[in-house]
Amino acid sequence: MTARETELLAARARLKARVIEIVGDGDIPRFEEALTHPSYANESSEPDNQRLEFLGDAVLGLCVSELLSREKPEADEGVLTRMRSALVNAEALALWARAERIGEAIALGKGARAGSEREQTNVLADAVEALVACVYEARGLGGARRLVEHVVREPMQEAGQLGIRDPKSLLQEEVQARGLPAPTYRVRGMSGPQHDPTFEVEVIVGDAVAGVGEGRSKRVAERVAALAALKARLEDLPREREGSSEGG
């Protein structure tokens, strides 16, 4: 057995123990399949995780819909729909995947291993959906609910913001109504470990920094920055960009 294979087995054993801790004891027959990328399946006789991903997408949507209906009894259909979209999108799923180091447990083909696929958002999100499906098959809807509630726990803490319209779209409309150029976003910096970074992003309107936000992904940080800009009085923004020397 190669060193790479040993590392993969160790990562999978760690992740499986973590999933069992969440959903309860018992075998999960298709666990390894859920962590097999198509690039690896193409080089071996093992099935990839795409069919599980297909099932997991539906199970994830159901579990999140149930959770939101229970936790947000005052929200109307439109708000619930926006909340669900924010909780099941690839960025939200990859956030949990990075925190649990799922990328280390994914079997990739030689070409994919040479690149950055292991930490790509879509690869991680697909693996999370496949994990939800294999838990659903092994533990039923109850087990899937427990896993999904854990996956979305952190994003759910921002549920009040999830229900509003996309703040980037709202900011775009606001600045266009004022005859200003479209907002642009720039990463000012990153902090934290490589597998779970925090991004700091600024949104620029005209020549001014209109807002700054932080998040566990660029997309989340951009939304927070747009919210900050919307809360500010855009008409009071200086015409020359403040702090232009920051970040180079």
Buried (B, 14 or more C-beta within 10 A) or exposed (E): EEEEEEEBEEBBEBBBEBBBEBBEEEEBEBBBBBBBBBBBBEEEEEBBBBEBBEBBBEBBBBBBBBBBEEEBEEBEEEBBBBBBBBBBBBBBBBBBBBEBBBBBBBBBBEEBBEEEBBBBBEBBBBBBBBBBBBBBBBBEBEBBBBBBBBBBEEBBEBBEBBBBEEBBEBBBEBBEEEEBEEBEBEEBEEEEEEBEBBBBBBBBBBEBBBBBBBBBBBBBBBBBBBBBBBEBEBEEBEEEBEEEEEEE
